[in-house]
């Protein structure tokens, strides 16, 4: 087990806290191993939000119901033209080593995220800041970013275009500060457990790879008096059956997913511990458009989409726990109407006939079958979906090789473009269609399939600077129609939030973005 060395005035305080499991230590089963303890280096999985959301606090934070609240910033204002935001920082915000959280910590953090050398997958979320896109493209120096410290406790952000939803972006983990004092001293090693300091409600204590990461309450957190837990243990659990068994045994108070195929059984046996509700999330297959991959051909991408029976996946494979969709932006997204993929309204036989014609035109047939490698991360539900989809493609003569790996390896392959077809999903960072459509812009690190459309990019850029809500919505809807018409990816279903929550847990609230900070949770020792 690796532990960090306690240093300075925080040492005596932390040594008084119970590092071993106790009635006030929350045990959570998360969907895999965190990819990094540096918010700029995470790969974007839900599990990274689970851990880093507890360890760091941005200018804005989330309440128990997913509502946006002041975080490190106690207040903020915006200029009349919507281009300059001023955030007033709390003077009692502290890192877990007792050092003050300053405006410089945010300036440095935003510059690091946008520096192309960092290769942050969430860099595009900061593109509204003046110079953000150019810096990330390597066309400008990080120091030219429109963010500056006006003293220790005032941060000024200048935007390239009005962005009314900026406070919601500031609640994302990519907008977390970094401890400038540690970065200067240790460089990229600042996240080593011997050095790390965090400014959230909890701070890491130990990390045993493939077992668990233990965090303890941060006594320097500005709202520490309102944090009921002594600590949180995060257990990577990719096998949902194992997670269920550990939850039933009381080893876990929260399991951050369950097998949708067992929904009826779970409700019969666990009752109110089963939490299932709609969330803004889309489960899809990324289709690799890079040269050398069969899915580089739009005819192949169209054929793959035409052959899918999304209703069977949603209602049979996943027992109706999700909603079939052919849209990227899920229904229910604020101020938006989801678009549809062309050609999917025909009956299945007509779709298959057209798919065969498309594949033949692309050069595939009995003498030259289309061979695809399909990647998914190793969980039983992902496997069942992949098997079902491979079966739907089989009547077209498509030969599918299954490739599965643990979550961290799977997402690394996605980021590197090492796949033909790969399972992916997008859960809303904030309630706006641009958050979903933004993953397909040519400069987005989350554009796993390397989709590249000048028309799509132009529409997204125009929507970003459009101040009229109705005109902006029309541009976003047009952009989605372009991407779906290019069959840029294969949407499968609008996902639901699935959690198992013990009756000992108090303060949990289901919410549309399925994010839950442990600072709001307490444990009742007598359920």
Secondary structure as UniProt FT lines:
FT   STRAND          2..3
FT   TURN            8..9
FT   HELIX           10..15
FT   TURN            23..24
FT   STRAND          25..30
FT   HELIX           39..41
FT   HELIX           46..55
FT   STRAND          60..62
FT   TURN            64..65
FT   STRAND          68..70
FT   STRAND          73..78
FT   TURN            80..81
FT   STRAND          84..89
FT   TURN            91..92
FT   TURN            96..97
FT   HELIX           103..114
FT   TURN            116..118
FT   TURN            121..122
FT   HELIX           123..126
FT   TURN            127..128
FT   TURN            130..131
FT   HELIX           132..136
FT   TURN            137..138
FT   HELIX           142..144
FT   STRAND          147..149
FT   TURN            152..153
FT   STRAND          154..159
FT   TURN            164..165
FT   HELIX           166..169
FT   TURN            170..171
FT   HELIX           173..175
FT   HELIX           180..186
FT   HELIX           187..191
FT   TURN            193..195
FT   STRAND          202..208
FT   TURN            209..211
FT   STRAND          212..217
FT   TURN            219..220
FT   TURN            222..223
FT   HELIX           224..226
FT   STRAND          231..236
FT   HELIX           240..248
FT   TURN            249..250
FT   STRAND          254..255
FT   HELIX           260..262
FT   HELIX           263..270
FT   HELIX           271..273
FT   STRAND          274..287
FT   TURN            291..292
FT   HELIX           294..296
FT   HELIX           298..307
FT   HELIX           310..312
FT   HELIX           313..317
FT   TURN            318..320
FT   STRAND          323..324
FT   TURN            331..332
FT   TURN            334..335
FT   TURN            342..345
FT   HELIX           348..361
FT   TURN            362..363
FT   TURN            366..367
FT   STRAND          371..377
FT   HELIX           380..394
FT   TURN            395..397
FT   STRAND          399..405
FT   HELIX           407..416
FT   STRAND          421..427
FT   HELIX           433..437
FT   HELIX           438..440
FT   TURN            442..443
FT   TURN            445..446
FT   TURN            448..449
FT   HELIX           454..465
FT   HELIX           469..485
FT   TURN            486..487
FT   STRAND          489..501
FT   TURN            503..504
FT   STRAND          505..506
FT   TURN            512..513
FT   HELIX           518..520
FT   STRAND          522..523
//
